[in-house]
Amino acid sequence: MSATSAEPTAQVDVILVKGGRTKIRYPAELLADDGVRLCVRAAWAGDGVRDFGFVRFEPGDVFTEYYWRDRWYSVKEVRASDGVLKGWYCDITRPARLSGTDLVVEDLDLDLWRSADGTDVRRLDEDEFAESGLAGTDPRAATAAVAALDELESLARGSGFEALLA
């Protein structure tokens, strides 16, 4: 992917919004932007270790993150500090917006994990999504979110996942 609207070494702030407020904001290096898909790299921005049971995010981990302006998800490749691939964490989101140096993404609660070897694919936080009430407040967005999760799961279980990030 060649950068067209930003220099390959440009810095952006990734802003994850949830429920109308900023959930997390962190600096990232903008690696590429072809006008539809953006790719950034950032260090693990969480506090300390986050152990999900099936993967641990920890200081030193590096995330290469892919965002689309026309798709309802983002995909984050997660590598340990020594470069070993842990897997991919996927967020179901509204399409990303780049405004100046702010990359704004609205989290819609649904997530998907795919292990490095592809043997562990799991849907996450479906209970949070149901509790969010999005189906009642914005049925179109809720339908798009579920369709995006289904699409990602199909790609993650099949052979098209890596092509999505190529």
N, C-alpha and C positions, 0 to 999 in steps of 0.2 A: 504494500500500500504506500503510495507516495503522498507526502504532505502537500496540500494545496492551499489551505487557508491558515496555516500556522507553520512557523519554523520548527524543524524536528527537535530542537532543544528548548522550545518554549516551556514556560512553567504555567500551570493552571492550578486552581483550587477546585477540587472535587467537593461538591456540596450535596450530601444525601439528605433529602427532605422526606419527612414522614409525618403525616397528620397535620400538615401545614407549618411545621417548624423544622429547623435544622437539627437533624439527628447527629451528624458528624460532618466535619469539614477538615480536609487535609490537602497538603500540597502534593502535586504530582508533576512529572515530566511528560509533556505532550510529545509522543513519539511520532504520531501520524494523524492526519485528518484529511479524508478524501471527499469531504462534503456530506457524507452519509454516515460513515463509521469513524469513530475516534479511538485512538489507542493511547493509553497513558501508562506510566510505571510509577509505583509508589511503594514506600516501605509500609509495613503493617502499621496502621494508624490507631489501633485499639490500645487500651490500657492493659499492659501486661499480657498474660496468656489467656486465650479464649479456647477452652476445651469443649468441643462438641461431642466427644465420645468417639467419633469416627475420624476426626482430624483436629489438630491443634494449630491455632494461629498464635504466633509468638514473636516477640521482638526479633528483628533480623530477617523475618520473612519478607519476600518481595512479591508484589502483586502487579502483574501486567493485565490491565483492565481494558475491555472492549465495550464501547457504548455506541448505540445506533440512534440516529435521529428519526428513523422510520420503523423501529421495532420496539416492542414492549418488554425488553429485557437487556441486561448487561451480563457479561461473562468475565470472570476474574481468574486468571491463571495464577496459582499460588505455588511459590517455590520457597524452600527453606533457605537459610542464609548460605548454605554450601552449594546451592543451585539445584538440589534434588527436587523434582516435581512432586508436589503433594496431591494436586488435583485442581479442579475448577469449581469455584463457587459462583452460582448464577443467581442474580436478583431479578425478580419480575418488577419492572418499573414502567412508568410512562416513558415515551421517547425522550432521549437526552436533549438538553439545550445548552449551547455554548454561548454565553453572553460576556463579551470581553474575555477576561481570563477566568471566568466562573463557569465550570461545567456542572450544571444543575440536573439532578436526577431525583425523581419522586419515587420512593420505595412503596410498593403495593403489598408488602408482607409475604408474598409467596417466594420461595427459594428452591434451588435445586443444587445438589452436590453430585459431582462425578469424580471418582477416584482416579489417580494417575493411570492405573492399568485398565480403567473402564469397567471393572467388575462390580463396583458399588455405585449405583445411581439411586439417589433417594430424593423424594419430594419433601420439602420442609415447610413448616409454619402454616399449613393449611387451616389449622385451628385459629391462628391469629388473623388470617385472611377472613374467615367466616365471622369472627368477632368484630372485625373492623367496620362492618356494615356497608361496605362499598357496593355490594349488590343492590342495596336499597337506595343509596344516595347517588350512585353513578353506575347504573346497570351496564352501560356501554363499556366503561372502563373495566368493570368486573369481568365481563365476557372476554374482553381483549386480554386481560391478565391470565385467565384460565387457559385461553387458547395459546398464549405465549408459553405457559408452563408445559402444556401438552406437547407443543412443538419442540421445546428444548429437551424434554424427556425423550422424545422420539429420536432426536439427533444424538443425544448422549448414549442411547442404547444401540444406535446403529453406527453406520460408517461415516456419517456426514458431519460429525462434531468438529473434528480438526479442520475440515474444509471451511467451516464457518469462521475460523480464526485466521485462515491463511491469507 
